């Protein structure tokens, strides 16, 4: 049974960018604040998360930006925790867990570490992974069973791992015909194009080059297909993506970072996620919540999100030809596309923010009462 008294929680994330993990932290913190819990958010000075935390009025502590190994920041945080004790220290990234442990070792506090990435360290570094997640925290939140199984293989006791998928907001209703038309017009498209979207930072594991390779193959077979690539990037250090986009001309649009997803998802006919590694696949879930079918790679947590032949397609990772074939299949049956989109919306309800918060809050109480 969950107690009614407020908890004292410190969330720790030291990433500089505002990506999936940082957004999940904010979603959790907002809902916990609504439930009356006291919180402080520890982040890096001048990070995007710091800006959001301050604008939303959360108490915060900033680790100095130019601080090798965060040594000075850890000492400052340790002093803060002594003056204002917390019951739960929740680290939302790997480096954050190291900071949380060093800043609180010897204190009466429960430490929780979220694990959102599917990759595991090389075999020679297995012991450091086991040390971090088996001995320096009281519980590990795995956002997918894929991550959970990887942690077990690397020596983390199963009893210490809690499976809590990331949460998404579910729109009250599907986009209207008018909203769809407005969204498509915003990007310069009408109803004649088959509009495909991808959302994610331009990093190797997200597979944008696979999407571009598939579009190259679809030039003649699906001339009405158009691709919207949304997310930060591409970076100046990776000119190949920009070059390939330019070669495809008006068939591909680089959209940049998008804050208002209601201006993106309603425009689409299909969402693709050709990732090479994925902890869960929150972008796929968000697309499904808008009633979109999804083509995703069969990697990481994506098969736990996308139900093959019911909400979308699962394809071989790193294969432009497999992705192109799935897109062609999707475009060939609009009635099935609509039904699978509706199925996907129902599936997405199982990953709501409310469910994520309830499970996380329950974990906090179990640790304190255990």
PEFENUR-V813913 format. One record per run of one state. SS is the DSSP state (alpha for helix, beta for strand, coil for the rest). FROM is the first residue (numbers start at 1). TO is the last residue. If there is no record, write none. Layout:
((SS FROM TO) (SS FROM TO))
This chain:
((coil 1 7) (beta 8 12) (coil 13 19) (alpha 20 34) (coil 35 37) (beta 38 44) (coil 45 47) (alpha 48 55) (coil 56 58) (beta 59 63) (coil 64 67) (alpha 68 83) (coil 84 87) (beta 88 91) (coil 92 93) (alpha 94 104) (coil 105 109) (beta 110 115) (coil 116 122) (alpha 123 135) (coil 136 138) (beta 139 142) (coil 143 144) (alpha 145 153) (coil 154 157) (alpha 158 160) (beta 161 163) (coil 164 167) (beta 168 168) (coil 169 176) (alpha 177 186) (coil 187 193) (beta 194 199) (coil 200 203) (alpha 204 206) (coil 207 207) (alpha 208 217) (coil 218 224) (beta 225 230) (coil 231 238) (alpha 239 247) (coil 248 248) (alpha 249 251) (beta 252 256) (coil 257 260) (alpha 261 263) (coil 264 264) (alpha 265 267) (coil 268 269) (beta 270 273) (coil 274 281) (alpha 282 289) (coil 290 293) (beta 294 297) (coil 298 301) (alpha 302 305) (coil 306 307) (beta 308 308) (coil 309 311) (beta 312 315) (coil 316 319) (alpha 320 331) (coil 332 333) (alpha 334 351) (beta 352 352) (alpha 353 369) (coil 370 370))
